[in-house]
Amino acid sequence: MSDILASQSLINGSCLCGAVKYTVAGGYALTVLCHCNSCRKFTGSSFGANSLVDRANLTVHDLESKISVYAAPTAESGTSLARSFCSACGSSLFVANDAFPNQVAVTSGSMDNVQGGHDADDDKMWRPKLEFFCKRKATWLTTEGTVERDSM
């Protein structure tokens, strides 16, 4: 399992307008892609890209009380999801899944210091390792080196 866990001492992130910021300390993360309808709708994209982190390591800074939570109906996985987003700019930020109470999925695109680098080690560290609901995956999308599952 250690080969799919990435470690970085501090991860910072925020919504688009900056009203909601967060840090993940001591951070182990596993980056996953999800092609379920719920993730596609939440992100407004063809899939959701999320980094799973320990809930205890996540600190949210919401000084303006802009976080809103949408209690999503039972997802395709059969579990309830709490989807957090900024009520000011609409950025999707976090997903809590009842089946994994000690973890939270942080939207990978909201992270400030882990995406888009040119460091080969960083690229390897944050490259998605798992994909869920691949039966809904767009036929034009190809990924290398992931474990694909048709459910969660």
N, CA, C and O atoms as a GROMACS GRO file, in nm:
protein
  608
    1MET      N    1   0.082  -0.119   0.000
    1MET     CA    2   0.000   0.000   0.000
    1MET      C    3   0.086   0.125   0.000
    1MET      O    4   0.041   0.229  -0.047
    2SER      N    5   0.207   0.119   0.050
    2SER     CA    6   0.290   0.239   0.060
    2SER      C    7   0.321   0.299  -0.076
    2SER      O    8   0.347   0.419  -0.084
    3ASP      N    9   0.319   0.219  -0.183
    3ASP     CA   10   0.348   0.274  -0.315
    3ASP      C   11   0.234   0.359  -0.369
    3ASP      O   12   0.254   0.434  -0.464
    4ILE      N   13   0.114   0.350  -0.311
    4ILE     CA   14   0.005   0.434  -0.358
    4ILE      C   15  -0.030   0.546  -0.261
    4ILE      O   16  -0.126   0.619  -0.283
    5LEU      N   17   0.047   0.560  -0.156
    5LEU     CA   18   0.027   0.669  -0.062
    5LEU      C   19   0.134   0.774  -0.085
    5LEU      O   20   0.253   0.744  -0.089
    6ALA      N   21   0.090   0.898  -0.100
    6ALA     CA   22   0.184   1.007  -0.124
    6ALA      C   23   0.197   1.089   0.003
    6ALA      O   24   0.098   1.111   0.073
    7SER      N   25   0.317   1.133   0.033
    7SER     CA   26   0.340   1.211   0.154
    7SER      C   27   0.395   1.348   0.118
    7SER      O   28   0.492   1.359   0.043
    8GLN      N   29   0.334   1.449   0.173
    8GLN     CA   30   0.384   1.585   0.159
    8GLN      C   31   0.352   1.652   0.292
    8GLN      O   32   0.243   1.630   0.346
    9SER      N   33   0.443   1.732   0.346
    9SER     CA   34   0.425   1.782   0.481
    9SER      C   35   0.304   1.875   0.496
    9SER      O   36   0.235   1.868   0.597
   10LEU      N   37   0.277   1.960   0.398
   10LEU     CA   38   0.164   2.052   0.410
   10LEU      C   39   0.107   2.079   0.271
   10LEU      O   40   0.179   2.117   0.179
   11ILE      N   41  -0.022   2.058   0.259
   11ILE     CA   42  -0.093   2.085   0.135
   11ILE      C   43  -0.187   2.201   0.161
   11ILE      O   44  -0.263   2.198   0.257
   12ASN      N   45  -0.181   2.303   0.077
   12ASN     CA   46  -0.271   2.417   0.088
   12ASN      C   47  -0.369   2.415  -0.028
   12ASN      O   48  -0.337   2.366  -0.137
   13GLY      N   49  -0.487   2.469  -0.005
   13GLY     CA   50  -0.585   2.477  -0.112
   13GLY      C   51  -0.689   2.582  -0.081
   13GLY      O   52  -0.695   2.635   0.030
   14SER      N   53  -0.772   2.611  -0.181
   14SER     CA   54  -0.877   2.711  -0.163
   14SER      C   55  -0.980   2.698  -0.273
   14SER      O   56  -0.961   2.627  -0.372
   15CYS      N   57  -1.090   2.769  -0.253
   15CYS     CA   58  -1.189   2.782  -0.358
   15CYS      C   59  -1.142   2.889  -0.457
   15CYS      O   60  -1.038   2.952  -0.435
   16LEU      N   61  -1.216   2.909  -0.563
   16LEU     CA   62  -1.178   3.004  -0.666
   16LEU      C   63  -1.169   3.148  -0.614
   16LEU      O   64  -1.077   3.221  -0.652
   17CYS      N   65  -1.263   3.189  -0.529
   17CYS     CA   66  -1.264   3.328  -0.481
   17CYS      C   67  -1.176   3.348  -0.359
   17CYS      O   68  -1.150   3.462  -0.320
   18GLY      N   69  -1.128   3.240  -0.297
   18GLY     CA   70  -1.040   3.251  -0.182
   18GLY      C   71  -1.110   3.266  -0.048
   18GLY      O   72  -1.044   3.280   0.054
   19ALA      N   73  -1.243   3.263  -0.046
   19ALA     CA   74  -1.316   3.277   0.080
   19ALA      C   75  -1.297   3.155   0.170
   19ALA      O   76  -1.299   3.167   0.292
   20VAL      N   77  -1.281   3.039   0.110
   20VAL     CA   78  -1.259   2.915   0.185
   20VAL      C   79  -1.119   2.865   0.152
   20VAL      O   80  -1.086   2.841   0.036
   21LYS      N   81  -1.038   2.849   0.255
   21LYS     CA   82  -0.903   2.795   0.240
   21LYS      C   83  -0.891   2.673   0.330
   21LYS      O   84  -0.967   2.658   0.426
   22TYR      N   85  -0.797   2.589   0.299
   22TYR     CA   86  -0.775   2.472   0.384
   22TYR      C   87  -0.629   2.431   0.380
   22TYR      O   88  -0.554   2.469   0.290
   23THR      N   89  -0.592   2.352   0.479
   23THR     CA   90  -0.460   2.289   0.483
   23THR      C   91  -0.479   2.142   0.518
   23THR      O   92  -0.569   2.105   0.593
   24VAL      N   93  -0.393   2.061   0.462
   24VAL     CA   94  -0.385   1.920   0.498
   24VAL      C   95  -0.245   1.900   0.552
   24VAL      O   96  -0.147   1.914   0.478
   25ALA      N   97  -0.235   1.868   0.680
   25ALA     CA   98  -0.104   1.853   0.745
   25ALA      C   99  -0.065   1.706   0.751
   25ALA      O  100  -0.150   1.618   0.758
   26GLY      N  101   0.063   1.683   0.747
   26GLY     CA  102   0.116   1.549   0.762
   26GLY      C  103   0.068   1.454   0.656
   26GLY      O  104   0.064   1.333   0.678
   27GLY      N  105   0.034   1.506   0.543
   27GLY     CA  106  -0.060   1.451   0.450
   27GLY      C  107  -0.026   1.327   0.374
   27GLY      O  108   0.064   1.326   0.290
   28TYR      N  109  -0.098   1.225   0.403
   28TYR     CA  110  -0.102   1.111   0.312
   28TYR      C  111  -0.222   1.130   0.224
   28TYR      O  112  -0.330   1.168   0.270
   29ALA      N  113  -0.204   1.103   0.097
   29ALA     CA  114  -0.315   1.117   0.005
   29ALA      C  115  -0.307   1.010  -0.102
   29ALA      O  116  -0.199   0.967  -0.142
   30LEU      N  117  -0.421   0.968  -0.145
   30LEU     CA  118  -0.433   0.877  -0.257
   30LEU      C  119  -0.521   0.948  -0.359
   30LEU      O  120  -0.636   0.981  -0.329
   31THR      N  121  -0.470   0.972  -0.477
   31THR     CA  122  -0.547   1.043  -0.578
   31THR      C  123  -0.625   0.942  -0.661
   31THR      O  124  -0.570   0.844  -0.711
   32VAL      N  125  -0.755   0.967  -0.675
   32VAL     CA  126  -0.844   0.878  -0.749
   32VAL      C  127  -0.928   0.958  -0.848
   32VAL      O  128  -0.948   1.078  -0.832
   33LEU      N  129  -0.975   0.889  -0.950
   33LEU     CA  130  -1.070   0.947  -1.045
   33LEU      C  131  -1.201   0.872  -1.029
   33LEU      O  132  -1.202   0.750  -1.011
   34CYS      N  133  -1.312   0.944  -1.034
   34CYS     CA  134  -1.443   0.881  -1.024
   34CYS      C  135  -1.529   0.928  -1.140
   34CYS      O  136  -1.541   1.047  -1.168
   35HIS      N  137  -1.589   0.830  -1.208
   35HIS     CA  138  -1.670   0.858  -1.326
   35HIS      C  139  -1.820   0.844  -1.299
   35HIS      O  140  -1.899   0.841  -1.393
   36CYS      N  141  -1.859   0.835  -1.172
   36CYS     CA  142  -2.002   0.820  -1.141
   36CYS      C  143  -2.075   0.949  -1.176
   36CYS      O  144  -2.015   1.056  -1.186
   37ASN      N  145  -2.206   0.938  -1.195
   37ASN     CA  146  -2.285   1.056  -1.232
   37ASN      C  147  -2.279   1.165  -1.126
   37ASN      O  148  -2.277   1.283  -1.160
   38SER      N  149  -2.276   1.127  -0.999
   38SER     CA  150  -2.273   1.226  -0.891
   38SER      C  151  -2.145   1.310  -0.897
   38SER      O  152  -2.151   1.432  -0.884
   39CYS      N  153  -2.031   1.245  -0.917
   39CYS     CA  154  -1.904   1.320  -0.926
   39CYS      C  155  -1.899   1.405  -1.052
   39CYS      O  156  -1.848   1.517  -1.050
   40ARG      N  157  -1.952   1.352  -1.161
   40ARG     CA  158  -1.952   1.430  -1.286
   40ARG      C  159  -2.037   1.556  -1.269
   40ARG      O  160  -1.997   1.664  -1.313
   41LYS      N  161  -2.151   1.544  -1.208
   41LYS     CA  162  -2.238   1.661  -1.186
   41LYS      C  163  -2.176   1.759  -1.087
   41LYS      O  164  -2.184   1.880  -1.107
   42PHE      N  165  -2.114   1.708  -0.980
   42PHE     CA  166  -2.054   1.794  -0.878
   42PHE      C  167  -1.939   1.877  -0.934
   42PHE      O  168  -1.922   1.994  -0.897
   43THR      N  169  -1.860   1.816  -1.023
   43THR     CA  170  -1.744   1.887  -1.078
   43THR      C  171  -1.776   1.963  -1.207
   43THR      O  172  -1.702   2.052  -1.246
   44GLY      N  173  -1.886   1.928  -1.271
   44GLY     CA  174  -1.916   1.989  -1.400
   44GLY      C  175  -1.819   1.943  -1.508
   44GLY      O  176  -1.794   2.015  -1.604
   45SER      N  177  -1.765   1.824  -1.491
   45SER     CA  178  -1.664   1.772  -1.581
   45SER      C  179  -1.696   1.626  -1.614
   45SER      O  180  -1.799   1.574  -1.572
   46SER      N  181  -1.609   1.562  -1.688
   46SER     CA  182  -1.631   1.424  -1.728
   46SER      C  183  -1.601   1.324  -1.617
   46SER      O  184  -1.637   1.207  -1.628
   47PHE      N  185  -1.536   1.369  -1.511
   47PHE     CA  186  -1.505   1.284  -1.397
   47PHE      C  187  -1.463   1.372  -1.280
   47PHE      O  188  -1.435   1.491  -1.297
   48GLY      N  189  -1.460   1.313  -1.162
   48GLY     CA  190  -1.408   1.382  -1.045
   48GLY      C  191  -1.267   1.335  -1.016
   48GLY      O  192  -1.239   1.215  -1.020
   49ALA      N  193  -1.177   1.428  -0.989
   49ALA     CA  194  -1.040   1.396  -0.946
   49ALA      C  195  -1.029   1.438  -0.801
   49ALA      O  196  -1.040   1.556  -0.768
   50ASN      N  197  -1.006   1.341  -0.714
   50ASN     CA  198  -1.004   1.367  -0.570
   50ASN      C  199  -0.882   1.305  -0.505
   50ASN      O  200  -0.831   1.203  -0.551
   51SER      N  201  -0.836   1.368  -0.399
   51SER     CA  202  -0.728   1.315  -0.318
   51SER      C  203  -0.785   1.280  -0.182
   51SER      O  204  -0.839   1.366  -0.112
   52LEU      N  205  -0.774   1.154  -0.145
   52LEU     CA  206  -0.828   1.106  -0.018
   52LEU      C  207  -0.728   1.135   0.093
   52LEU      O  208  -0.611   1.098   0.083
   53VAL      N  209  -0.775   1.201   0.198
   53VAL     CA  210  -0.688   1.236   0.310
   53VAL      C  211  -0.756   1.198   0.441
   53VAL      O  212  -0.878   1.181   0.446
   54ASP      N  213  -0.677   1.184   0.546
   54ASP     CA  214  -0.733   1.160   0.679
   54ASP      C  215  -0.807   1.284   0.725
   54ASP      O  216  -0.754   1.395   0.721
   55ARG      N  217  -0.930   1.265   0.768
   55ARG     CA  218  -1.014   1.378   0.812
   55ARG      C  219  -0.946   1.458   0.923
   55ARG      O  220  -0.958   1.581   0.927
   56ALA      N  221  -0.875   1.391   1.012
   56ALA     CA  222  -0.808   1.460   1.124
   56ALA      C  223  -0.698   1.553   1.076
   56ALA      O  224  -0.660   1.645   1.148
   57ASN      N  225  -0.646   1.532   0.956
   57ASN     CA  226  -0.538   1.616   0.903
   57ASN      C  227  -0.588   1.737   0.825
   57ASN      O  228  -0.508   1.821   0.784
   58LEU      N  229  -0.719   1.747   0.804
   58LEU     CA  230  -0.777   1.857   0.727
   58LEU      C  231  -0.824   1.968   0.820
   58LEU      O  232  -0.902   1.945   0.912
   59THR      N  233  -0.776   2.090   0.795
   59THR     CA  234  -0.822   2.208   0.868
   59THR      C  235  -0.880   2.306   0.767
   59THR      O  236  -0.814   2.346   0.672
   60VAL      N  237  -1.006   2.343   0.788
   60VAL     CA  238  -1.075   2.435   0.697
   60VAL      C  239  -1.079   2.573   0.760
   60VAL      O  240  -1.114   2.588   0.877
   61HIS      N  241  -1.042   2.673   0.681
   61HIS     CA  242  -1.044   2.813   0.724
   61HIS      C  243  -1.156   2.882   0.646
   61HIS      O  244  -1.139   2.918   0.530
   62ASP      N  245  -1.270   2.899   0.712
   62ASP     CA  246  -1.390   2.955   0.649
   62ASP      C  247  -1.437   3.075   0.730
   62ASP      O  248  -1.544   3.071   0.791
   63LEU      N  249  -1.357   3.180   0.731
   63LEU     CA  250  -1.385   3.297   0.816
   63LEU      C  251  -1.514   3.369   0.778
   63LEU      O  252  -1.575   3.434   0.863
   64GLU      N  253  -1.555   3.357   0.653
   64GLU     CA  254  -1.676   3.426   0.607
   64GLU      C  255  -1.798   3.334   0.605
   64GLU      O  256  -1.903   3.373   0.554
   65SER      N  257  -1.785   3.214   0.658
   65SER     CA  258  -1.894   3.116   0.660
   65SER      C  259  -1.954   3.092   0.522
   65SER      O  260  -2.075   3.101   0.503
   66LYS      N  261  -1.868   3.064   0.426
   66LYS     CA  262  -1.912   3.044   0.288
   66LYS      C  263  -1.930   2.897   0.251
   66LYS      O  264  -1.982   2.867   0.143
   67ILE      N  265  -1.888   2.806   0.337
   67ILE     CA  266  -1.903   2.664   0.304
   67ILE      C  267  -2.050   2.625   0.312
   67ILE      O  268  -2.118   2.652   0.410
   68SER      N  269  -2.096   2.561   0.208
   68SER     CA  270  -2.228   2.500   0.206
   68SER      C  271  -2.211   2.352   0.183
   68SER      O  272  -2.115   2.308   0.119
   69VAL      N  273  -2.304   2.274   0.235
   69VAL     CA  274  -2.297   2.129   0.219
   69VAL      C  275  -2.425   2.080   0.155
   69VAL      O  276  -2.536   2.112   0.200
   70TYR      N  277  -2.409   2.003   0.050
   70TYR     CA  278  -2.522   1.940  -0.017
   70TYR      C  279  -2.521   1.793   0.022
   70TYR      O  280  -2.426   1.721  -0.006
   71ALA      N  281  -2.628   1.750   0.087
   71ALA     CA  282  -2.641   1.608   0.123
   71ALA      C  283  -2.695   1.536   0.001
   71ALA      O  284  -2.815   1.536  -0.026
   72ALA      N  285  -2.604   1.474  -0.073
   72ALA     CA  286  -2.642   1.409  -0.198
   72ALA      C  287  -2.724   1.284  -0.168
   72ALA      O  288  -2.695   1.211  -0.073
   73PRO      N  289  -2.826   1.260  -0.250
   73PRO     CA  290  -2.901   1.136  -0.233
   73PRO      C  291  -2.806   1.017  -0.247
   73PRO      O  292  -2.692   1.032  -0.292
   74THR      N  293  -2.851   0.903  -0.210
   74THR     CA  294  -2.767   0.784  -0.216
   74THR      C  295  -2.697   0.776  -0.351
   74THR      O  296  -2.760   0.779  -0.456
   75ALA      N  297  -2.567   0.767  -0.346
   75ALA     CA  298  -2.485   0.763  -0.467
   75ALA      C  299  -2.490   0.624  -0.528
   75ALA      O  300  -2.544   0.530  -0.470
   76GLU      N  301  -2.432   0.612  -0.646
   76GLU     CA  302  -2.426   0.483  -0.715
   76GLU      C  303  -2.356   0.378  -0.630
   76GLU      O  304  -2.380   0.258  -0.646
   77SER      N  305  -2.271   0.423  -0.539
   77SER     CA  306  -2.200   0.330  -0.451
   77SER      C  307  -2.290   0.276  -0.341
   77SER      O  308  -2.253   0.182  -0.271
   78GLY      N  309  -2.408   0.335  -0.325
   78GLY     CA  310  -2.500   0.292  -0.220
   78GLY      C  311  -2.480   0.362  -0.088
   78GLY      O  312  -2.542   0.327   0.011
   79THR      N  313  -2.392   0.463  -0.086
   79THR     CA  314  -2.366   0.538   0.038
   79THR      C  315  -2.411   0.682   0.022
   79THR      O  316  -2.428   0.732  -0.089
   80SER      N  317  -2.429   0.749   0.135
   80SER     CA  318  -2.465   0.891   0.134
   80SER      C  319  -2.338   0.974   0.126
   80SER      O  320  -2.235   0.940   0.184
   81LEU      N  321  -2.346   1.085   0.053
   81LEU     CA  322  -2.233   1.174   0.036
   81LEU      C  323  -2.269   1.314   0.084
   81LEU      O  324  -2.380   1.362   0.060
   82ALA      N  325  -2.176   1.379   0.152
   82ALA     CA  326  -2.191   1.520   0.189
   82ALA      C  327  -2.090   1.596   0.103
   82ALA      O  328  -1.970   1.584   0.122
   83ARG      N  329  -2.141   1.675   0.009
   83ARG     CA  330  -2.056   1.748  -0.085
   83ARG      C  331  -2.046   1.893  -0.042
   83ARG      O  332  -2.147   1.964  -0.038
   84SER      N  333  -1.926   1.938  -0.009
   84SER     CA  334  -1.903   2.075   0.039
   84SER      C  335  -1.851   2.163  -0.074
   84SER      O  336  -1.768   2.121  -0.154
   85PHE      N  337  -1.904   2.285  -0.078
   85PHE     CA  338  -1.865   2.379  -0.182
   85PHE      C  339  -1.872   2.521  -0.128
   85PHE      O  340  -1.934   2.544  -0.024
   86CYS      N  341  -1.810   2.615  -0.197
   86CYS     CA  342  -1.815   2.756  -0.157
   86CYS      C  343  -1.944   2.817  -0.209
   86CYS      O  344  -1.972   2.810  -0.329
   87SER      N  345  -2.022   2.876  -0.120
   87SER     CA  346  -2.149   2.936  -0.162
   87SER      C  347  -2.128   3.067  -0.237
   87SER      O  348  -2.221   3.116  -0.302
   88ALA      N  349  -2.009   3.126  -0.230
   88ALA     CA  350  -1.982   3.251  -0.302
   88ALA      C  351  -1.945   3.226  -0.448
   88ALA      O  352  -2.001   3.289  -0.538
   89CYS      N  353  -1.851   3.135  -0.472
   89CYS     CA  354  -1.803   3.113  -0.610
   89CYS      C  355  -1.847   2.980  -0.669
   89CYS      O  356  -1.834   2.959  -0.789
   90GLY      N  357  -1.899   2.889  -0.587
   90GLY     CA  358  -1.947   2.761  -0.636
   90GLY      C  359  -1.843   2.652  -0.649
   90GLY      O  360  -1.875   2.542  -0.694
   91SER      N  361  -1.719   2.680  -0.610
   91SER     CA  362  -1.614   2.578  -0.623
   91SER      C  363  -1.644   2.454  -0.540
   91SER      O  364  -1.680   2.465  -0.422
   92SER      N  365  -1.630   2.337  -0.602
   92SER     CA  366  -1.644   2.213  -0.527
   92SER      C  367  -1.515   2.188  -0.451
   92SER      O  368  -1.406   2.204  -0.506
   93LEU      N  369  -1.526   2.147  -0.324
   93LEU     CA  370  -1.409   2.137  -0.238
   93LEU      C  371  -1.388   2.000  -0.174
   93LEU      O  372  -1.279   1.943  -0.185
   94PHE      N  373  -1.490   1.947  -0.107
   94PHE     CA  374  -1.474   1.824  -0.030
   94PHE      C  375  -1.593   1.731  -0.049
   94PHE      O  376  -1.704   1.775  -0.078
   95VAL      N  377  -1.566   1.602  -0.033
   95VAL     CA  378  -1.672   1.502  -0.034
   95VAL      C  379  -1.649   1.408   0.084
   95VAL      O  380  -1.542   1.348   0.096
   96ALA      N  381  -1.749   1.397   0.169
   96ALA     CA  382  -1.744   1.302   0.281
   96ALA      C  383  -1.838   1.187   0.248
   96ALA      O  384  -1.953   1.209   0.208
   97ASN      N  385  -1.789   1.066   0.265
   97ASN     CA  386  -1.864   0.946   0.234
   97ASN      C  387  -1.889   0.870   0.364
   97ASN      O  388  -1.795   0.839   0.437
   98ASP      N  389  -2.015   0.840   0.393
   98ASP     CA  390  -2.051   0.769   0.516
   98ASP      C  391  -1.975   0.638   0.533
   98ASP      O  392  -1.950   0.594   0.645
   99ALA      N  393  -1.938   0.576   0.423
   99ALA     CA  394  -1.869   0.447   0.430
   99ALA      C  395  -1.725   0.460   0.479
   99ALA      O  396  -1.665   0.361   0.522
  100PHE      N  397  -1.670   0.581   0.472
  100PHE     CA  398  -1.530   0.605   0.513
  100PHE      C  399  -1.525   0.724   0.608
  100PHE      O  400  -1.480   0.832   0.569
  101PRO      N  401  -1.571   0.707   0.732
  101PRO     CA  402  -1.586   0.820   0.824
  101PRO      C  403  -1.455   0.889   0.864
  101PRO      O  404  -1.459   1.003   0.909
  102ASN      N  405  -1.342   0.823   0.849
  102ASN     CA  406  -1.214   0.883   0.889
  102ASN      C  407  -1.140   0.950   0.774
  102ASN      O  408  -1.030   1.001   0.792
  103GLN      N  409  -1.201   0.950   0.656
  103GLN     CA  410  -1.138   1.011   0.540
  103GLN      C  411  -1.230   1.115   0.479
  103GLN      O  412  -1.351   1.114   0.499
  104VAL      N  413  -1.169   1.205   0.404
  104VAL     CA  414  -1.244   1.301   0.324
  104VAL      C  415  -1.174   1.312   0.189
  104VAL      O  416  -1.052   1.306   0.180
  105ALA      N  417  -1.254   1.326   0.086
  105ALA     CA  418  -1.200   1.346  -0.048
  105ALA      C  419  -1.190   1.495  -0.074
  105ALA      O  420  -1.290   1.567  -0.066
  106VAL      N  421  -1.071   1.541  -0.104
  106VAL     CA  422  -1.047   1.682  -0.136
  106VAL      C  423  -1.036   1.692  -0.288
  106VAL      O  424  -0.960   1.616  -0.349
  107THR      N  425  -1.109   1.784  -0.349
  107THR     CA  426  -1.100   1.796  -0.494
  107THR      C  427  -0.958   1.836  -0.532
  107THR      O  428  -0.907   1.938  -0.486
  108SER      N  429  -0.896   1.756  -0.615
  108SER     CA  430  -0.755   1.775  -0.649
  108SER      C  431  -0.728   1.910  -0.714
  108SER      O  432  -0.622   1.969  -0.693
  109GLY      N  433  -0.822   1.959  -0.793
  109GLY     CA  434  -0.803   2.087  -0.860
  109GLY      C  435  -0.804   2.206  -0.767
  109GLY      O  436  -0.762   2.315  -0.806
  110SER      N  437  -0.852   2.189  -0.644
  110SER     CA  438  -0.854   2.300  -0.549
  110SER      C  439  -0.724   2.312  -0.471
  110SER      O  440  -0.705   2.408  -0.395
  111MET      N  441  -0.634   2.216  -0.489
  111MET     CA  442  -0.506   2.218  -0.418
  111MET      C  443  -0.410   2.315  -0.487
  111MET      O  444  -0.396   2.313  -0.609
  112ASP      N  445  -0.344   2.399  -0.406
  112ASP     CA  446  -0.256   2.502  -0.462
  112ASP      C  447  -0.118   2.451  -0.499
  112ASP      O  448  -0.062   2.496  -0.598
  113ASN      N  449  -0.062   2.361  -0.423
  113ASN     CA  450   0.080   2.331  -0.440
  113ASN      C  451   0.112   2.188  -0.480
  113ASN      O  452   0.221   2.139  -0.451
  114VAL      N  453   0.019   2.120  -0.545
  114VAL     CA  454   0.050   1.983  -0.586
  114VAL      C  455   0.018   1.954  -0.732
  114VAL      O  456   0.052   1.847  -0.782
  115GLN      N  457  -0.046   2.044  -0.801
  115GLN     CA  458  -0.087   2.018  -0.938
  115GLN      C  459  -0.008   2.103  -1.036
  115GLN      O  460   0.028   2.217  -1.006
  116GLY      N  461   0.019   2.048  -1.152
  116GLY     CA  462   0.078   2.126  -1.260
  116GLY      C  463   0.226   2.152  -1.250
  116GLY      O  464   0.279   2.235  -1.323
  117GLY      N  465   0.294   2.082  -1.160
  117GLY     CA  466   0.438   2.101  -1.148
  117GLY      C  467   0.513   2.029  -1.259
  117GLY      O  468   0.455   1.951  -1.334
  118HIS      N  469   0.640   2.055  -1.266
  118HIS     CA  470   0.721   1.990  -1.368
  118HIS      C  471   0.822   1.896  -1.306
  118HIS      O  472   0.918   1.855  -1.372
  119ASP      N  473   0.802   1.862  -1.182
  119ASP     CA  474   0.891   1.772  -1.110
  119ASP      C  475   0.842   1.629  -1.131
  119ASP      O  476   0.727   1.598  -1.101
  120ALA      N  477   0.928   1.542  -1.181
  120ALA     CA  478   0.889   1.404  -1.211
  120ALA      C  479   0.843   1.330  -1.086
  120ALA      O  480   0.750   1.250  -1.093
  121ASP      N  481   0.906   1.356  -0.972
  121ASP     CA  482   0.865   1.289  -0.848
  121ASP      C  483   0.726   1.334  -0.805
  121ASP      O  484   0.645   1.253  -0.762
  122ASP      N  485   0.699   1.466  -0.817
  122ASP     CA  486   0.566   1.516  -0.784
  122ASP      C  487   0.461   1.457  -0.876
  122ASP      O  488   0.352   1.420  -0.832
  123ASP      N  489   0.494   1.447  -1.006
  123ASP     CA  490   0.400   1.391  -1.102
  123ASP      C  491   0.367   1.246  -1.065
  123ASP      O  492   0.251   1.206  -1.069
  124LYS      N  493   0.468   1.170  -1.031
  124LYS     CA  494   0.446   1.030  -0.992
  124LYS      C  495   0.365   1.022  -0.864
  124LYS      O  496   0.277   0.937  -0.851
  125MET      N  497   0.395   1.111  -0.769
  125MET     CA  498   0.328   1.110  -0.640
  125MET      C  499   0.178   1.137  -0.654
  125MET      O  500   0.097   1.070  -0.589
  126TRP      N  501   0.140   1.234  -0.736
  126TRP     CA  502   0.001   1.278  -0.743
  126TRP      C  503  -0.077   1.217  -0.859
  126TRP      O  504  -0.196   1.245  -0.874
  127ARG      N  505  -0.012   1.134  -0.940
  127ARG     CA  506  -0.082   1.068  -1.050
  127ARG      C  507  -0.191   0.978  -0.992
  127ARG      O  508  -0.164   0.905  -0.896
  128PRO      N  509  -0.312   0.981  -1.048
  128PRO     CA  510  -0.419   0.893  -0.998
  128PRO      C  511  -0.378   0.746  -1.003
  128PRO      O  512  -0.316   0.701  -1.099
  129LYS      N  513  -0.415   0.674  -0.898
  129LYS     CA  514  -0.382   0.532  -0.888
  129LYS      C  515  -0.505   0.442  -0.906
  129LYS      O  516  -0.492   0.327  -0.946
  130LEU      N  517  -0.623   0.496  -0.876
  130LEU     CA  518  -0.747   0.419  -0.886
  130LEU      C  519  -0.850   0.499  -0.964
  130LEU      O  520  -0.852   0.622  -0.961
  131GLU      N  521  -0.937   0.426  -1.034
  131GLU     CA  522  -1.053   0.487  -1.100
  131GLU      C  523  -1.176   0.406  -1.062
  131GLU      O  524  -1.173   0.283  -1.060
  132PHE      N  525  -1.284   0.476  -1.033
  132PHE     CA  526  -1.410   0.412  -0.997
  132PHE      C  527  -1.516   0.439  -1.103
  132PHE      O  528  -1.511   0.539  -1.174
  133PHE      N  529  -1.611   0.348  -1.113
  133PHE     CA  530  -1.724   0.357  -1.206
  133PHE      C  531  -1.677   0.374  -1.350
  133PHE      O  532  -1.727   0.459  -1.425
  134CYS      N  533  -1.580   0.292  -1.387
  134CYS     CA  534  -1.521   0.299  -1.521
  134CYS      C  535  -1.620   0.259  -1.630
  134CYS      O  536  -1.597   0.288  -1.748
  135LYS      N  537  -1.729   0.194  -1.593
  135LYS     CA  538  -1.832   0.162  -1.693
  135LYS      C  539  -1.894   0.291  -1.746
  135LYS      O  540  -1.958   0.289  -1.852
  136ARG      N  541  -1.878   0.403  -1.676
  136ARG     CA  542  -1.930   0.533  -1.720
  136ARG      C  543  -1.819   0.623  -1.776
  136ARG      O  544  -1.845   0.738  -1.813
  137LYS      N  545  -1.700   0.573  -1.782
  137LYS     CA  546  -1.584   0.651  -1.828
  137LYS      C  547  -1.602   0.688  -1.975
  137LYS      O  548  -1.642   0.605  -2.057
  138ALA      N  549  -1.571   0.813  -2.008
  138ALA     CA  550  -1.579   0.858  -2.147
  138ALA      C  551  -1.483   0.776  -2.233
  138ALA      O  552  -1.370   0.750  -2.194
  139THR      N  553  -1.530   0.735  -2.349
  139THR     CA  554  -1.449   0.648  -2.435
  139THR      C  555  -1.324   0.718  -2.486
  139THR      O  556  -1.226   0.651  -2.521
  140TRP      N  557  -1.323   0.850  -2.492
  140TRP     CA  558  -1.207   0.924  -2.541
  140TRP      C  559  -1.099   0.943  -2.435
  140TRP      O  560  -0.989   0.986  -2.466
  141LEU      N  561  -1.130   0.910  -2.310
  141LEU     CA  562  -1.036   0.932  -2.201
  141LEU      C  563  -0.949   0.808  -2.179
  141LEU      O  564  -0.999   0.699  -2.154
  142THR      N  565  -0.818   0.828  -2.189
  142THR     CA  566  -0.726   0.718  -2.160
  142THR      C  567  -0.639   0.756  -2.042
  142THR      O  568  -0.593   0.869  -2.031
  143THR      N  569  -0.617   0.660  -1.955
  143THR     CA  570  -0.528   0.681  -1.840
  143THR      C  571  -0.433   0.562  -1.834
  143THR      O  572  -0.467   0.451  -1.873
  144GLU      N  573  -0.315   0.588  -1.784
  144GLU     CA  574  -0.214   0.483  -1.772
  144GLU      C  575  -0.184   0.455  -1.626
  144GLU      O  576  -0.177   0.547  -1.544
  145GLY      N  577  -0.168   0.330  -1.594
  145GLY     CA  578  -0.120   0.292  -1.462
  145GLY      C  579  -0.222   0.298  -1.351
  145GLY      O  580  -0.184   0.294  -1.234
  146THR      N  581  -0.350   0.306  -1.383
  146THR     CA  582  -0.452   0.307  -1.278
  146THR      C  583  -0.518   0.171  -1.268
  146THR      O  584  -0.522   0.095  -1.365
  147VAL      N  585  -0.569   0.141  -1.152
  147VAL     CA  586  -0.652   0.023  -1.133
  147VAL      C  587  -0.794   0.068  -1.158
  147VAL      O  588  -0.843   0.160  -1.092
  148GLU      N  589  -0.862   0.005  -1.254
  148GLU     CA  590  -0.997   0.045  -1.291
  148GLU      C  591  -1.099  -0.048  -1.227
  148GLU      O  592  -1.084  -0.170  -1.227
  149ARG      N  593  -1.204   0.014  -1.171
  149ARG     CA  594  -1.312  -0.062  -1.109
  149ARG      C  595  -1.445  -0.011  -1.164
  149ARG      O  596  -1.459   0.107  -1.193
  150ASP      N  597  -1.542  -0.102  -1.177
  150ASP     CA  598  -1.673  -0.062  -1.226
  150ASP      C  599  -1.764  -0.012  -1.115
  150ASP      O  600  -1.873   0.038  -1.143
  151SER      N  601  -1.721  -0.025  -0.991
  151SER     CA  602  -1.796   0.028  -0.877
  151SER      C  603  -1.695   0.082  -0.778
  151SER      O  604  -1.577   0.095  -0.810
  152MET      N  605  -1.741   0.112  -0.658
  152MET     CA  606  -1.649   0.168  -0.559
  152MET      C  607  -1.598   0.062  -0.466
  152MET      O  608  -1.519   0.090  -0.376
   0.00000   0.00000   0.00000
